[in-house]
Amino acid sequence: MGFRAWIFRLIDRWVDGKVNNLKSNDGKRRYAIPPHATDICTSKQGRSEKEEYRDIDYLVKSAREAMAHGDSRAFYRIFSLMSDLKMTNKGIGGCFSSDGVRHLDYQYSRKELAKLVQSDKTSMRNIQNYAWIMEGIMPSPTGGFRVGTGTLFASVPYLGAVLIILMNSIVYIRVASQISAPRWLLCEIFWPLLWAALGSFQIPGGGAAMAGRISPSRRAAKKVKEYLKLRAILSMDTRDPDDDLWKSKSLNSIIPGLSDQTTKYTWKYSEEFRKELFGQDLRFLYQSEIRNRVRKGIEDVV
């Protein structure tokens, strides 16, 4: 590993950490989650006994526990890792990474989009466009990241960092409000921005490279995309009348089964878990479902 690559890896670890320890909503459980899909091991080879959190079976069990107890943030993080692991296997950059810009493509089917309010699609495109303008216009001369107008602002001592914080904060809060994002998602989005701003203040005039590598807006676009992807999948679920829990139809296509389990796992979650993920947009989803049922009933009669 060259010196430049080592510096970039150090910056990523500085921002993301080696492992993220998330508390449950009631404080009774902890979830150890690696920050990148490339940290996941599909076998025990390549990790130490202390790195159990890198084992794919461990993460699958944690995802099941998080959904069963309504710990939406932990479940979202694991879902994002598993989703990105599939993309990584197809040659796309790591989870929440600033490598490449292919993750800015908005990939949803028409069926999934039909279940979401129109503002979700608009908000996604807005933050993608903003991320491209700020951090993705062209490759950096030294490689390892891309640059945009935000990188130029970051090169201005102190004032540039203040401008980036103000502009990004306005966009992030607006997008989070439009998609009814929970508070924890807003924290997820703002965390890289704070590190980028800190780097600009610590190294006046030279923090542009650090801010460019961190790429807070492109990370924000990635996190919003995964959040909306999860909601799109859950929007197609149905409630089981026997236990009054929601049953997912498509999560098994993202999160694999356990290595020693041959039967298909049934993902179930409570109404509170659903409300936390959808927020105020849940009423639009239910209104859409009612209209579809009425329309289908009329078609059946005709």
C-alpha positions as CSV (number, residue, x, y, z in Angstrom):
1,M,0.0,0.0,0.0
2,G,1.5,3.4,-1.1
3,F,1.7,6.4,1.2
4,R,-1.2,8.2,-0.5
5,A,-3.4,5.1,-0.2
6,W,-2.4,4.7,3.4
7,I,-3.4,8.3,4.2
8,F,-6.7,7.9,2.5
9,R,-7.4,4.7,4.4
10,L,-6.5,6.5,7.6
11,I,-8.9,9.3,6.9
12,D,-11.7,6.8,6.2
13,R,-11.0,5.0,9.5
14,W,-10.8,8.3,11.3
15,V,-14.3,9.1,10.1
16,D,-16.0,5.7,10.1
17,G,-14.1,3.9,12.8
18,K,-13.2,0.2,12.9
19,V,-16.5,-0.9,14.3
20,N,-19.7,1.0,15.2
21,N,-21.3,0.1,18.5
22,L,-25.0,1.1,18.5
23,K,-27.3,0.9,21.5
24,S,-30.9,-0.3,21.2
25,N,-33.8,2.0,21.7
26,D,-34.3,0.8,25.3
27,G,-30.5,0.7,26.1
28,K,-30.6,-3.1,26.8
29,R,-28.8,-4.3,23.7
30,R,-25.7,-3.3,21.7
31,Y,-25.0,-4.0,18.1
32,A,-21.4,-4.2,16.8
33,I,-21.5,-3.3,13.1
34,P,-18.5,-2.8,10.7
35,P,-18.6,0.5,8.7
36,H,-17.8,-1.0,5.3
37,A,-19.1,-4.0,3.3
38,T,-15.5,-4.8,2.5
39,D,-15.0,-5.5,6.2
40,I,-17.5,-8.4,6.2
41,C,-16.1,-12.0,6.1
42,T,-18.2,-14.8,4.7
43,S,-16.1,-17.3,6.7
44,K,-14.1,-17.3,9.9
45,Q,-10.9,-17.1,7.8
46,G,-9.5,-13.6,7.6
47,R,-10.7,-12.4,11.0
48,S,-9.7,-12.8,14.6
49,E,-11.9,-14.1,17.4
50,K,-12.4,-10.6,18.7
51,E,-13.8,-9.5,15.3
52,E,-17.0,-11.6,15.5
53,Y,-18.8,-8.5,14.2
54,R,-17.3,-9.1,10.8
55,D,-18.9,-12.5,10.4
56,I,-21.9,-12.5,8.0
57,D,-23.9,-14.9,10.2
58,Y,-23.3,-12.6,13.2
59,L,-24.7,-9.6,11.2
60,V,-27.7,-11.6,10.0
61,K,-28.6,-12.6,13.5
62,S,-28.1,-9.0,14.7
63,A,-30.5,-7.8,11.9
64,R,-33.1,-10.3,13.0
65,E,-32.8,-9.2,16.6
66,A,-32.9,-5.5,15.7
67,M,-36.1,-6.0,13.7
68,A,-37.7,-8.1,16.3
69,H,-37.1,-5.5,19.0
70,G,-37.8,-2.4,16.8
71,D,-34.2,-1.1,16.7
72,S,-34.6,0.6,13.4
73,R,-31.2,2.3,13.2
74,A,-29.2,-0.9,13.8
75,F,-31.3,-2.7,11.3
76,Y,-30.9,0.1,8.7
77,R,-27.1,-0.1,9.1
78,I,-27.0,-3.8,8.6
79,F,-29.4,-3.7,5.7
80,S,-27.2,-1.1,4.0
81,L,-24.2,-3.2,4.5
82,M,-25.8,-6.3,3.0
83,S,-27.2,-4.3,0.1
84,D,-23.8,-2.8,-0.5
85,L,-22.1,-6.2,-0.2
86,K,-24.1,-7.4,-3.2
87,M,-23.1,-4.3,-5.1
88,T,-19.4,-4.8,-4.0
89,N,-19.5,-8.3,-5.4
90,K,-20.5,-6.8,-8.7
91,G,-17.6,-4.4,-8.7
92,I,-19.1,-1.3,-7.1
93,G,-17.5,0.7,-4.2
94,G,-17.8,-0.1,-0.5
95,C,-20.6,0.9,1.9
96,F,-20.9,4.6,2.5
97,S,-17.5,5.0,0.8
98,S,-16.5,8.0,-1.2
99,D,-15.0,5.8,-3.9
100,G,-16.6,6.3,-7.2
101,V,-19.9,7.9,-8.0
102,R,-21.9,4.9,-9.4
103,H,-23.9,4.7,-6.2
104,L,-25.5,8.1,-7.2
105,D,-27.6,6.2,-9.8
106,Y,-31.2,6.1,-8.6
107,Q,-32.1,2.5,-9.1
108,Y,-35.7,1.7,-8.2
109,S,-38.3,-0.2,-10.2
110,R,-41.6,1.4,-11.2
111,K,-43.5,-0.9,-8.8
112,E,-41.5,0.3,-5.8
113,L,-41.7,3.9,-6.8
114,A,-45.5,3.7,-7.1
115,K,-45.6,2.9,-3.4
116,L,-43.7,6.0,-2.4
117,V,-44.7,9.6,-2.3
118,Q,-43.4,11.7,-5.2
119,S,-41.4,13.9,-2.9
120,D,-39.1,10.9,-2.1
121,K,-38.0,10.6,-5.7
122,T,-37.6,14.4,-6.1
123,S,-35.6,14.6,-2.8
124,M,-33.3,11.8,-3.9
125,R,-32.5,13.4,-7.2
126,N,-31.9,16.8,-5.5
127,I,-29.4,15.5,-3.0
128,Q,-27.7,13.4,-5.8
129,N,-27.4,16.5,-8.0
130,Y,-26.1,18.6,-5.1
131,A,-23.5,15.9,-4.2
132,W,-22.3,15.8,-7.8
133,I,-21.9,19.6,-7.9
134,M,-20.2,19.8,-4.6
135,E,-17.9,16.8,-4.8
136,G,-18.2,14.8,-8.0
137,I,-17.5,17.0,-11.0
138,M,-14.1,15.7,-11.9
139,P,-11.3,13.4,-10.5
140,S,-8.8,15.0,-8.2
141,P,-5.3,15.6,-9.6
142,T,-3.8,13.2,-7.0
143,G,-6.5,10.6,-7.4
144,G,-8.4,8.7,-4.7
145,F,-11.4,11.0,-4.7
146,R,-13.3,13.5,-6.8
147,V,-13.6,17.3,-6.5
148,G,-16.3,19.9,-7.1
149,T,-17.2,23.3,-6.0
150,G,-17.3,22.2,-2.3
151,T,-13.6,21.2,-2.6
152,L,-12.8,24.7,-3.8
153,F,-14.7,26.3,-0.9
154,A,-12.8,24.0,1.5
155,S,-9.4,25.4,0.2
156,V,-10.3,28.8,1.6
157,P,-9.1,29.0,5.2
158,Y,-11.9,29.0,7.8
159,L,-14.5,30.9,5.7
160,G,-14.7,28.0,3.2
161,A,-15.5,25.5,6.0
162,V,-18.2,27.8,7.4
163,L,-19.8,28.1,4.0
164,I,-19.8,24.4,3.4
165,I,-21.4,23.7,6.8
166,L,-24.1,26.3,6.2
167,M,-24.9,25.1,2.6
168,N,-24.8,21.4,3.4
169,S,-26.9,21.8,6.5
170,I,-29.6,23.6,4.7
171,V,-29.8,20.9,2.0
172,Y,-29.5,18.0,4.4
173,I,-32.2,19.3,6.8
174,R,-34.5,20.1,3.8
175,V,-34.1,16.6,2.3
176,A,-34.6,14.9,5.7
177,S,-37.8,16.9,6.3
178,Q,-39.1,16.0,2.8
179,I,-38.7,12.3,3.4
180,S,-39.8,12.3,7.0
181,A,-36.4,10.9,8.1
182,P,-36.0,9.9,11.8
183,R,-33.5,11.8,13.9
184,W,-30.9,9.1,13.8
185,L,-30.7,9.3,10.0
186,L,-30.0,13.0,10.3
187,C,-27.2,12.2,12.7
188,E,-25.8,9.6,10.2
189,I,-25.8,12.3,7.5
190,F,-24.3,15.0,9.5
191,W,-21.4,13.0,11.0
192,P,-19.1,13.0,8.0
193,L,-19.8,16.7,7.4
194,L,-18.6,17.5,10.9
195,W,-15.4,15.6,10.3
196,A,-14.9,17.3,7.0
197,A,-15.4,20.7,8.6
198,L,-13.0,19.8,11.5
199,G,-10.3,18.8,8.9
200,S,-10.7,22.1,7.1
201,F,-10.4,24.0,10.4
202,Q,-7.4,21.9,11.6
203,I,-5.5,22.3,8.3
204,P,-6.5,25.8,7.0
205,G,-6.1,25.9,3.2
206,G,-5.0,22.3,3.1
207,G,-8.1,20.6,4.4
208,A,-9.6,20.5,0.9
209,A,-8.0,17.1,0.2
210,M,-9.3,15.7,3.5
211,A,-12.8,17.1,2.8
212,G,-12.7,15.8,-0.7
213,R,-11.8,12.3,0.5
214,I,-14.6,12.3,3.2
215,S,-17.1,13.6,0.6
216,P,-19.9,14.3,3.1
217,S,-22.6,15.1,0.5
218,R,-21.9,11.9,-1.5
219,R,-22.1,9.9,1.6
220,A,-25.3,11.6,2.5
221,A,-26.8,10.8,-0.9
222,K,-25.8,7.1,-0.4
223,K,-27.3,7.0,3.1
224,V,-30.6,8.6,1.9
225,K,-30.7,6.2,-1.1
226,E,-30.3,3.1,1.2
227,Y,-33.0,4.5,3.6
228,L,-35.5,5.0,0.7
229,K,-34.6,1.6,-0.7
230,L,-35.4,0.0,2.6
231,R,-38.7,1.9,2.8
232,A,-39.5,0.9,-0.8
233,I,-39.1,-2.8,0.1
234,L,-41.1,-2.5,3.3
235,S,-43.9,-0.6,1.5
236,M,-44.9,-3.8,-0.3
237,D,-45.4,-5.8,3.0
238,T,-48.6,-7.1,4.4
239,R,-49.9,-7.4,7.9
240,D,-50.3,-11.0,9.3
241,P,-53.8,-11.1,11.0
242,D,-52.7,-13.9,13.3
243,D,-50.1,-11.9,15.3
244,D,-50.8,-8.4,13.9
245,L,-47.2,-8.1,12.7
246,W,-46.0,-6.9,9.3
247,K,-44.4,-9.6,7.2
248,S,-41.8,-8.7,4.6
249,K,-41.9,-10.1,1.1
250,S,-38.5,-9.0,-0.2
251,L,-36.0,-8.6,2.6
252,N,-34.6,-12.1,1.9
253,S,-33.4,-10.8,-1.5
254,I,-31.1,-8.4,0.3
255,I,-30.2,-10.1,3.6
256,P,-29.0,-13.7,3.2
257,G,-30.0,-16.6,5.4
258,L,-27.7,-18.2,8.0
259,S,-25.1,-20.6,6.6
260,D,-26.5,-23.5,8.6
261,Q,-30.1,-22.8,7.9
262,T,-31.9,-24.2,4.9
263,T,-35.4,-22.9,5.4
264,K,-36.5,-19.5,4.3
265,Y,-36.6,-17.0,7.2
266,T,-39.8,-14.9,7.7
267,W,-39.0,-11.2,8.5
268,K,-41.7,-9.7,10.8
269,Y,-41.8,-6.4,12.6
270,S,-44.2,-4.2,14.6
271,E,-46.3,-1.2,13.6
272,E,-44.0,1.0,15.8
273,F,-41.0,-0.1,13.7
274,R,-42.9,0.7,10.5
275,K,-44.0,4.1,11.9
276,E,-40.4,5.0,12.8
277,L,-39.1,4.3,9.4
278,F,-41.9,5.9,7.4
279,G,-42.7,8.8,9.7
280,Q,-45.5,11.1,8.4
281,D,-45.2,9.6,5.0
282,L,-46.9,6.5,6.4
283,R,-50.3,8.1,6.0
284,F,-49.7,8.7,2.3
285,L,-48.8,5.1,1.9
286,Y,-52.0,3.9,3.5
287,Q,-54.0,6.3,1.5
288,S,-52.4,4.9,-1.7
289,E,-53.2,1.4,-0.6
290,I,-56.8,2.2,0.1
291,R,-57.2,3.8,-3.3
292,N,-55.6,0.8,-4.9
293,R,-58.0,-1.6,-3.1
294,V,-61.0,0.6,-4.1
295,R,-59.8,0.7,-7.7
296,K,-59.2,-3.1,-7.7
297,G,-62.7,-3.7,-6.2
298,I,-64.3,-1.6,-8.9
299,E,-62.4,-3.4,-11.6
300,D,-63.5,-6.8,-10.2
301,V,-67.1,-5.7,-10.2
302,V,-66.9,-4.4,-13.7
